Amino acid sequence: MLSALLSACLPMNMRPSVDAPPPPAFLSGPVRIEQVYLEGAIVFADELHPIEDAAADFLAEHGYTVLSRTAQDDHLGAWSDCLVPPIPSRRLSEGFPDTATARLEARCDGDCVLTLTTFTEPSLKPWGVTARWQAPLSGPPELASVLAALPMLVPAERVEPVPETPIVRPSTTTRGVSIQRLRVSGGWSASGLSGALSEGVLDGCWTSGQRDPRSNPIVFSVDSGGVVSRCDAMWPLRLPQPETDCVCGRLAEVDLGAGASDRRGAFVTQPHQPPAVNASGQVISAALGRLYSGGIGLTHAGAGIGHHALSACLARADHAEQADIAVQLEVDANGETVAAAADWPAWAMESEACLDELLSTARFSCSSSGAGGFVTTTIQIQVR
């Protein structure tokens, strides 16, 4: 009934089309719905499940096979006992290699619009958009307005994606974690919350660097006494759980003040550290390149070695040169490094002991085969 009433209120050219395109013939597997994005909304992931379910019904009506949430949860559950859990999105891509993806976004740029986009399977080239539907929203992006708009989706022309506002990296001489893009709801002021979170609350997190550099807001709710009642990553399939746990643990120690019981906040974290400078005044920047391994699953959590830690080791050399240094790590079935080998250049002799010790701390996800393996990568060094 709701769909019929909404359809009657829409212009003819925005009503659901009976000629909606079928799924592309070359999609051999199911579609995995990525987490819904509602611009400006402060929501927990499970609160978006009704929207994901409605999107799955819409795609099924148009001939798609949709990978269920249960299948995804079961697959990830097999890795939950790893000492370092894999980044969920990477594990799902590996575990379901013939699965395409669908993305649902609600944004407001003047008018508020809901967009559903499907993409090719990752194994296909070129990777890109296969179908797009849009519908106007009757209000700002929230559960009710999106659920009402979903049945009204009609085929739409491809548009360029809205670029994400870049995070401002603070200029600093200290090591810590800053809070960016702070948003609040439920009667808070952003300035008041910012003040409560400004005293180095998160500085103990990510001492070894983030495992996944992609932006992912932390969302939390606070009870009437100012105690955090719930905290999680807004997109839990994107951010490694240990990083979320660190932030949420620190927030639980903060008194956020008495007030309404339905207050919420969300922010993006940004680690920062001073530049690594050697005795010659050179600024050293180093990072691990892409990780490769024959052991299935080992590289799905990154290596846990931060850029700054690598740079600081290399800055022990009086003079550094730009280079790409091949590295091989032997990893056991639990993801712990048991041996490391690298062909260090002569100028890095003063840094070798530090680098060897640092590489031995690399921690990977556990192997699906129950056996260890080798991980190869490259330390990419820039000097200025």
N, C-alpha and C positions, 0 to 999 in steps of 0.2 A: 504493500500500500504506500509506504513512504517513497519508494522508487517511482511509482506512478505519479504521485503528487509533485515530486520534484521535477520529473520529466515534463509535466504539463506547464510548469512555470518557466522552463527554459526556451530560448529561441529555437526554431526548427533546426538551424544548423549546428546546435550544440546538443541535440538529443542523441541518445545511444544509436549507433549505426548497426543495422542488420548485416551490412556488408563489411564488417570489421575484418582485417586481413587475418588469414590463418597463420599458424606458426611456420617459419621458414622450413622448407623440406629438408635442409641439411642439418637441422638440429636433431641429433640421434638420441640424446639423453633428456632427462628432465631439466626443469628450471629451478634454481635455488633462489628464493626471495631474500635479498639482502635486507638489512634492517632499515625500517622506515625512517625518513628524516622529516621532522616537522619544524620548520623554521621558527625559532623563538620559543618553542615549547620546552618546558623542563619536565621531562618524563623519564620513567624507568623503562627498561627494555620490555619487561613483561606486560606493561600497560599498553604496549603497541601490538600485542598478539592479536586482538580482534581485527585490527587493520590488516595485518599480514594474512590472517585467515580469509578475510573478504577479498584481498588481492589474489589469493590462491584460487578462490572460487571464480573470480573474474577470468583469470587465465585459463582455468579448466574449461570454462564455458566457450572459450575461443580456441580450444583444441590443444592446449599445452598440457604436458604432464608436469606436476609440481612435486619437488622433493619435500617430503613432510618434515615438520619440525622434530617429530619423534625420531625419524631416521638420522637427522643431524645430531640430536642429543645422544642417541645410542652410540653413534660413531665417535663422538668426542669423549663419551664416558669411558671408552676403552683406553684412553690416554690420561685419565684423571689421576692415576697413581704415579705419574712421572715426577721425579724430583724437581724438574723444571717443565711445567706443562707447555705444550706447543701453543703458538699463537693460533687461536681457533680457525680464523679465516684461511690461514695457510694449510692447516690440516684438512679442512673440508675441501679445498681446491685439489689437494693431492688425493684424498680418499674418493672423490667423485669427479674424476678427470673429464668425463663427458657431459658434465652439467653446465648448462648456460646459467646466466644470472638475470635477475629482474630487480630493478630499483624503483622505489616509490618515494617521491619527494613532494612536499607541500611548501611552496614559497610565495612570498608577497613582494612584488615589484610594481607598486601601484595596485593592480588587481591581484587577488590571491588565487593561485592555480595549483591543481593537483596534477602531477605528471607521473605516468608509469612507463618505464623504459625497459626493454629487454635487450640483452647483449649476446653475442656469439659465445660458443664454448671456448674456453681458454686455449684449447689445442688448435683452433682454427685460425688461419691468417687470411686477410687482415682481421684483427679483433675490432669489433665495433658494434654499433647499434643495429638491431634487426627490426624493431618495431617501437612505436611511441604512441601513447594515448594521453589525452589531457581532458580536464574538466574544471570549470570554475568552482571556487569554494564560496559558500554562503557566508563565511566569516573567517576569522584568523585560523591558522593551522592548529587544529586540536582534534581530539578523538571524534567528536560528534560531527563536525563539519567534513572531515575526511571520509567517514563512513557514509555520510549522505551523498558525497560526490562520486564515490567509487562506481556505482552503477551507471553514472552519467558519462563515463570516459568514452571518448571518441578518437579515432585516428587523428594524429597531428603531425605536422611537418617537423623535421629535425631542427633543433635549435642548439646554439652553442651553450655548453654548461656554464653555470654561474661560478666564477672562480672564487675559491675560498680566500677570505681576508688573511694575508700572511701574518704570522705571529711576529711581534717585535722582539728581537733578541736583545736583551738589555746589555749595555756596556758595563762591565763589572770587573772588579779585582778580587771577588770572592766566589766561593762555590756554593750553589744552592739551587732552589727550585722556586721560580716566580709563578704567579697566578695571572692568567690572561683571560680575556673575554668573560669576565664575571657577569652573571645574570641572576636575578632573584625573582621570586614571586611570593605571594601570601602576606604582603604588608611590610616586607623588609625594604631597606634602602641599600643600594649597591655599595655606597660609600661606607655605611655602617658595617656591613659584612666584610668589606675589604680591609677595614681597620682591624677587625678581629683576626684576620688571616694574614696580617702583614709582618708579624714578628718571627719570621723564619720558621713557621710552623712545619713546612714541608722540606726543610733543608737536609734532613737525613735520608730522604728518598733518592734512589738512583745514584748512589755513590759510585756505581760501576757503569753508569750510563743506561739509557733506555734501551730495551730490547727491540722496540718498534717505534720509529720516529714519527709515525702518522699521528695527526691531531685527533684526540678523542676526549670529549668532555667528561669530567667527573660530575655526577648528579647526586645530591643528597637532600634528605628531609630532616627537619628539626622539630622536636616536641616543644610543648609550651614552656618547659624549663630550660631550654637552650641546649639540650643534649641531642646529638645526632642519632636519629632513630633508624635511618637507612642510608646506605651509601654504596654506589656501584659505578662502573663505567657506563656511560650512556650507550655505547656500542660494545657490548661485552665480547662479541665475536672478533673484534679488531684488536683490543689491547690485551697484552699478557696479564693474567690474573695477579701475579706477584706485585706488579706496579700499582694496580688498583688497590690491593690490600695495604700497601704502604701508605698511600694517600689517605684512605679511609681510616686506617689506624691512627694517624696523626690528627685527623679531624675529630675523632672520638674523644681526644684529650682536651679539646678546646671548649670553653664556655661561650656559647654564642648568644647568651642573653635570653631572658624571659620574653614571651610574646605569643603570637598565635600558634596553634598547634599544626597548622597546615603550611608552614613556611618551607620553601625549597630554594636551593641554590644550584648553580652549575658553573663550571669554569674549566679552562684548559690549562694544563701544567706545562711549564717550559724550563728545563734544566739549564743552568748557566754555570760557567766557570771562567777563570781568568785565562788569557792566552798563554800558551807554552812558549817561552823565549829562552834561547840558549845563551851561552857566554858571549857569542859573537853578535848578539842582538837580533838573530834570525827568529821569526815567528814560525813555529812548526805546527802543521796541521796534518794529522794522520787518521786514517779510518780503515776498517776492514772492508774489503770489497765483497762481492757476492760469494756466498758459501756454497760449495758443491760437495756432495757425498753420495756414495753408492749405498749407504745404509738408510733405508726408508724411514723417514721421520726425524732423523738426527738434527737436521738444520731448521726445523719448523719452529724453533724458539729463539733463533739468532744465537749469538755466542756470549752475550752478556758482558762484552768488553767495550767500554766507552771510548769515544774519540779522544777525550781529553787525557785519559790514562795512557793511551798509546803515545800521544803527542808529548806528554810530560816525560816519558821514558826516553824518547828520541832527543828531547831537549837537553839531556845530560851530555850529549856529544858537543864539543866546542864548535864544530862546523858540520852542517847537514846539507844534503843534496836531495833534490827531487828524485824519487825512485818508486818503483813498484816491486815489492819483495814477496816472492812466493813463499807460502807457509803451508805445512801439512801437520795436522793434528790427529793423533790416534785417540779415539774416543771409545769408552766401554759402553755396555748396553744401557747403563743408567744415564749416559750423557756426560760423564765426567772425563776430563782430559787426562790421559795417562802418559802421553809423550808428545813432544812438539819439536819440529825441525824447521829451520829457516836458513837461507843463505844470506847472512847479514853482510852488508858492504863494509869495507875496511874502515870507513869514517864512523861507523856505528859501534865500534869496539867498546867505547865507554858506556854504551846503552845496552849492550847485549845481556848482561845479568838481569837488569830490570825487565827487559822485553821477554826473556825466557821465563822469568817468574810470572809475569803478567799472562802470557799465553797459557801457562799451566792452570790458571784460574778460570779458563773458558768453560762454560757449562752449557750443554746442549739438551735437547729433549731426548727422551728415551727412544730406542729403536723398536719398530713394530715386529722385527724378526727375533727379538730377544738376544741379539748378538751386537757387538760393537762394530766399529768401522773406522774409516778415515774421512776427515773433512779437510778439503783444500780451500784456500782463499788467498787473497793478496792484500798486503798492507800498502795502501796508497799514501805516499808522503808528498806533501806540498810544502814549499819553503818560500817565504817572502821576507 
